[in-house]
Structure formats: C-alpha cells, structure tokens
Amino acid sequence: MTEATRRTPGTPSWVSLMVHGLDATQEFYGALFGWEFVPGPQQLGPYVRALLDGKEVAGIGQLPPDRHLPVAWTTYLATDDADEAAETIRCCGGTVAVGPLDAGEAGRLVICSDPVGAVFGVWQAELHHGTATAGPPGTPVWNELLTYETSAVAKFYQTVFRYEAEPVVSADFDYLTLHLDGRPVAALHGLGTALPRDRGAHWMTYFEVADTDGAARLVTELGGQVLRPPREGATGRIAQVADPEGAVFTIVHSADDRD
C-alpha cells in the first residue's frame, strides 16, 4: 500500500473521468469497486472524489450538456510547477487544452495531449496529493500509454518529465517502461496498426481487482462491456472493459497478490 505524499515529477498521481451521467456512473463504480463518494472541487462543474476505506482513489466529474466529448479515464502526472510544465509541453510539440488553472486549494492542473494526440493531465499538488492508496482491490495500480510507436513519443515524455526509459528487447514487441528514481512508474506500448482507429493514442488505467473473471462478469451485469476477455498477462490476470458510457479501462488481479 502506498500512502499519498508529494510525488516525484512525472509520477502518475491521480486518475479522473468526465461523464454525462454522474449519478449513474457513481452507481456503476460503487458497485464494481466498492467506492464511496464525497464532493470535490467544482471549478469545472459537478465533481466527486471516490473513496476506498476512506482514502481518495479517483475523481469523477460531469460534462456540460453541450460538450459531446469522448468519455475516457485521464491519467494525471505529477509536477512541481504546472505553468512551467505547460510551457515545456507546448515547446515539445504537445497541446495544452485546459489551464493551467487552480482547483480550489487542492492544487493546480493542466489538461493536455502529447504530439500523437494522447490526452493526459498534469497535477501540481497543494492540499490534494492524489491517489491516497494503491494496491488493494478498487485502486489504480498502473498507467500505460497505448500509441502507434514508442520512439518519437518517448522523447517527448522524457524531455517533459525526465524519465529514464527501459525498452523490452524484442523484434515484434514495442514496449518501454518509464522509470523515476530507479523504479518503474508507467509504460509506453506501441501497437502500430493494431491501435484502435476510433480511439487513437490514449492512456490506459489499470485497476486492481480480487478476481478478474468475477469482476468482468460484474461489469456486464452493471451495464458495461467486456472488450477483451480475462487472460493471463505479464503482470497477472487482466481484462479490458468499458463502463456504460464507454470509458475503457483494464482490470487486473496482480500476480504478486495471488496465493
């Protein structure tokens, strides 16, 4: 279990989701992950923070009725200076869509995209340091960029966040693990033509579950979809699913947690 503290810049520190039906979405994730909800900063409209055993794990906000945007989980990467990060992102070929702006006393945020179009957030923590626990079922445990190929976009993230990149040496597997202070914090996965055209490059959030097969069945019962059925992966048993509004995420029962 990892308690929230001020993170090293570049560390994934928070995930949030903007949806059209806030109440229905809370019901879905509450039933799936056991989350409870409390109000959060309202600068961008109605917004709640999800709690697991009283600790903050994710955020969910409501889109304005006239904003017909794709519904997707957004990974936030930590920074000590959101304004400086936004300028560096622009200089490196990325796009800043929202901010930098203050989220009350919680912190300062930027919503941006990398040169290939993958959306991510940048979070400068003040009172809110981000996800307060990681590891137990219902918590985000990994973040991975799915993109066309890793070499060019890796240079972008390394310049902005000072990552060290460790490639998987394989002729047919384009994968880079991003390290900070000698530990892996995220990854870049190049899928080439296998990248879904309707989504393009995007960050994927992995949520821990106690039973991948059971959680996948529950997703369907709650009105979501199973996009890739449960299977054995490098980190454990995983499945790719979508909530009722179409937000895609991965559920995983980590190999380290198995008896």
C-alpha positions as CSV (number, residue, x, y, z in Angstrom):
1,M,0.0,0.0,0.0
2,T,1.3,3.4,-0.9
3,E,0.2,6.5,1.1
4,A,-0.1,9.8,-0.7
5,T,2.8,12.2,-0.4
6,R,4.1,14.8,-2.8
7,R,5.2,12.8,-5.8
8,T,8.4,13.0,-7.9
9,P,7.5,14.9,-11.1
10,G,6.3,12.5,-13.8
11,T,4.8,10.0,-11.3
12,P,1.2,9.1,-12.1
13,S,-0.6,10.7,-9.2
14,W,-4.3,10.7,-10.0
15,V,-6.9,9.5,-12.4
16,S,-10.2,11.1,-13.3
17,L,-13.2,10.6,-15.5
18,M,-15.6,13.2,-17.1
19,V,-19.0,11.7,-17.9
20,H,-22.5,12.8,-18.9
21,G,-24.4,10.9,-16.1
22,L,-22.6,11.5,-12.9
23,D,-25.1,9.7,-10.6
24,A,-25.3,6.6,-12.8
25,T,-21.5,6.5,-13.1
26,Q,-21.2,6.6,-9.3
27,E,-23.6,3.7,-9.1
28,F,-21.5,1.6,-11.6
29,Y,-18.1,2.2,-10.0
30,G,-19.5,2.0,-6.5
31,A,-20.9,-1.5,-7.2
32,L,-17.8,-2.6,-9.1
33,F,-15.1,-1.3,-6.9
34,G,-16.8,-0.6,-3.6
35,W,-16.2,3.1,-3.9
36,E,-18.0,5.8,-1.9
37,F,-18.1,9.4,-2.9
38,V,-17.6,12.9,-1.5
39,P,-17.8,16.3,-3.2
40,G,-14.6,17.6,-4.8
41,P,-13.6,21.0,-6.4
42,Q,-16.4,22.3,-8.6
43,Q,-14.4,24.7,-10.8
44,L,-15.1,22.6,-13.9
45,G,-18.6,21.6,-12.9
46,P,-20.0,18.9,-10.6
47,Y,-17.2,16.7,-9.4
48,V,-16.8,14.0,-6.8
49,R,-13.9,12.1,-5.3
50,A,-14.1,8.3,-5.0
51,L,-13.0,6.9,-1.6
52,L,-12.0,3.4,-0.7
53,D,-11.9,2.7,3.0
54,G,-12.0,6.5,3.5
55,K,-9.0,7.2,1.2
56,E,-9.2,9.0,-2.1
57,V,-8.5,6.9,-5.2
58,A,-10.0,8.7,-8.2
59,G,-12.2,11.6,-9.4
60,I,-15.4,11.7,-11.5
61,G,-16.9,14.9,-13.0
62,Q,-19.9,15.8,-15.1
63,L,-19.5,17.2,-18.6
64,P,-21.7,20.2,-19.5
65,P,-24.7,19.0,-21.6
66,D,-23.4,20.7,-24.7
67,R,-20.0,19.1,-24.6
68,H,-20.0,15.9,-26.7
69,L,-16.5,14.7,-25.8
70,P,-15.3,11.1,-25.7
71,V,-15.7,9.7,-22.2
72,A,-12.3,8.4,-21.1
73,W,-10.2,8.0,-18.0
74,T,-7.4,10.6,-17.7
75,T,-4.1,9.9,-16.1
76,Y,-2.5,12.8,-14.2
77,L,1.3,13.1,-14.0
78,A,2.8,15.0,-11.0
79,T,4.7,18.2,-11.4
80,D,6.2,20.8,-9.1
81,D,5.2,23.7,-11.4
82,A,2.1,23.3,-13.7
83,D,2.8,26.5,-15.5
84,E,6.4,25.5,-16.4
85,A,5.2,22.0,-17.4
86,A,2.6,23.5,-19.7
87,E,5.2,25.7,-21.4
88,T,7.5,22.7,-21.8
89,I,4.7,20.6,-23.3
90,R,4.0,23.3,-25.9
91,C,7.7,23.6,-26.8
92,C,8.0,19.9,-27.3
93,G,5.1,19.6,-29.7
94,G,2.3,18.8,-27.3
95,T,-1.0,20.8,-26.9
96,V,-2.4,22.4,-23.8
97,A,-6.2,22.2,-23.9
98,V,-7.2,23.4,-20.4
99,G,-5.2,25.5,-17.9
100,P,-3.1,25.9,-16.1
101,L,-5.8,26.6,-13.6
102,D,-6.4,26.3,-9.8
103,A,-8.7,23.6,-8.5
104,G,-9.6,25.5,-5.3
105,E,-7.0,24.8,-2.6
106,A,-6.4,21.3,-3.9
107,G,-3.8,22.2,-6.5
108,R,-3.2,23.4,-10.0
109,L,-3.9,21.4,-13.1
110,V,-3.3,21.2,-16.9
111,I,-5.2,19.1,-19.4
112,C,-3.0,18.5,-22.5
113,S,-2.1,16.0,-25.2
114,D,1.2,14.6,-26.5
115,P,2.3,15.1,-30.1
116,V,0.4,12.0,-31.2
117,G,-2.8,13.2,-29.6
118,A,-3.0,11.1,-26.3
119,V,-4.7,13.2,-23.6
120,F,-3.2,13.3,-20.1
121,G,-3.3,15.7,-17.1
122,V,-0.6,17.4,-15.1
123,W,-1.2,17.9,-11.4
124,Q,0.7,20.3,-9.1
125,A,-0.4,19.2,-5.6
126,E,-1.2,21.6,-2.8
127,L,-3.7,20.2,-0.3
128,H,-4.6,17.3,-2.5
129,H,-1.7,15.0,-3.3
130,G,-3.6,12.5,-5.4
131,T,-4.4,8.8,-5.0
132,A,-4.0,8.0,-1.3
133,T,-3.7,4.3,-1.6
134,A,-2.6,1.8,-4.3
135,G,-2.6,-1.9,-4.2
136,P,-5.9,-3.1,-2.7
137,P,-8.8,-4.1,-5.0
138,G,-10.5,-1.0,-6.3
139,T,-7.4,1.1,-6.6
140,P,-5.5,2.3,-9.7
141,V,-2.2,0.4,-9.9
142,W,-0.7,1.1,-13.3
143,N,-0.9,3.6,-16.2
144,E,0.2,2.8,-19.7
145,L,0.2,4.8,-22.9
146,L,-1.1,2.9,-26.0
147,T,0.3,4.6,-29.0
148,Y,1.5,3.8,-32.6
149,E,5.2,3.5,-31.9
150,T,7.2,4.5,-28.9
151,S,10.5,6.0,-30.1
152,A,9.3,9.5,-31.0
153,V,6.7,10.0,-28.3
154,A,9.2,8.6,-25.7
155,K,11.5,11.6,-26.4
156,F,8.5,13.9,-25.6
157,Y,7.8,12.4,-22.2
158,Q,11.5,12.1,-21.3
159,T,12.0,15.8,-22.1
160,V,9.0,16.9,-20.1
161,F,9.3,14.6,-17.1
162,R,12.9,13.4,-17.1
163,Y,12.0,9.7,-17.3
164,E,14.6,7.0,-17.9
165,A,13.3,4.6,-20.4
166,E,13.9,0.8,-20.4
167,P,12.9,-0.9,-23.6
168,V,11.8,-4.5,-24.0
169,V,14.3,-6.1,-26.4
170,S,12.1,-7.7,-28.9
171,A,11.7,-7.5,-32.7
172,D,7.9,-7.7,-32.5
173,F,7.0,-6.0,-29.2
174,D,7.4,-2.3,-28.9
175,Y,7.3,-1.5,-25.2
176,L,9.2,0.9,-23.0
177,T,9.0,1.1,-19.2
178,L,9.4,4.6,-17.8
179,H,11.5,4.9,-14.6
180,L,11.9,7.6,-12.0
181,D,14.4,7.3,-9.2
182,G,15.2,3.8,-10.3
183,R,11.7,2.5,-10.1
184,P,9.0,1.8,-12.9
185,V,6.1,4.2,-12.8
186,A,4.4,3.9,-16.2
187,A,4.9,2.4,-19.7
188,L,4.6,3.2,-23.4
189,H,3.2,0.4,-25.6
190,G,3.5,0.8,-29.4
191,L,0.7,-1.1,-31.1
192,G,1.2,0.1,-34.7
193,T,-1.9,-0.7,-36.9
194,A,-3.4,-2.6,-34.0
195,L,-4.2,0.6,-32.2
196,P,-8.0,1.1,-32.3
197,R,-8.7,3.8,-35.0
198,D,-11.7,5.1,-33.2
199,R,-9.7,5.9,-30.1
200,G,-6.2,6.7,-31.4
201,A,-3.3,7.0,-28.9
202,H,-4.5,7.1,-25.3
203,W,-3.5,6.4,-21.7
204,M,-4.9,3.3,-20.1
205,T,-5.6,3.0,-16.4
206,Y,-5.3,-0.4,-14.7
207,F,-7.5,-1.1,-11.6
208,E,-6.7,-3.9,-9.2
209,V,-9.5,-6.4,-8.5
210,A,-9.7,-9.5,-6.3
211,D,-11.0,-11.7,-9.1
212,T,-10.6,-10.7,-12.8
213,D,-13.2,-13.1,-14.1
214,G,-15.7,-12.2,-11.5
215,A,-15.2,-8.5,-12.0
216,A,-15.6,-8.9,-15.7
217,R,-18.9,-10.6,-15.3
218,L,-20.0,-7.9,-12.9
219,V,-19.1,-5.2,-15.4
220,T,-21.5,-6.8,-17.9
221,E,-24.2,-7.1,-15.2
222,L,-23.9,-3.4,-14.4
223,G,-24.4,-2.4,-18.0
224,G,-20.7,-2.2,-19.1
225,Q,-18.9,-4.3,-21.8
226,V,-16.0,-6.7,-21.8
227,L,-13.8,-5.7,-24.7
228,R,-11.0,-8.3,-24.2
229,P,-11.9,-11.3,-22.0
230,P,-9.9,-12.3,-19.0
231,R,-6.5,-13.7,-19.9
232,E,-3.0,-14.2,-18.4
233,G,-0.7,-11.2,-18.8
234,A,2.8,-10.4,-17.7
235,T,1.6,-8.7,-14.5
236,G,-1.3,-11.0,-13.7
237,R,-4.8,-11.9,-15.0
238,I,-6.2,-9.0,-16.9
239,A,-9.3,-8.0,-18.9
240,Q,-10.1,-4.8,-20.8
241,V,-13.6,-3.5,-20.1
242,A,-15.7,-0.4,-20.6
243,D,-18.3,1.3,-18.4
244,P,-21.8,2.1,-19.6
245,E,-20.7,5.4,-21.1
246,G,-17.8,3.8,-23.0
247,A,-14.8,4.7,-20.8
248,V,-12.3,1.9,-21.3
249,F,-10.1,0.6,-18.5
250,T,-8.2,-2.5,-17.6
251,I,-8.9,-4.7,-14.6
252,V,-6.1,-6.8,-13.2
253,H,-5.5,-9.3,-10.4
254,S,-1.8,-8.9,-10.0
255,A,0.4,-11.9,-9.9
256,D,2.1,-10.6,-6.7
257,D,-1.2,-10.8,-4.9
258,R,-2.0,-14.4,-5.6
259,D,-1.7,-17.1,-3.0
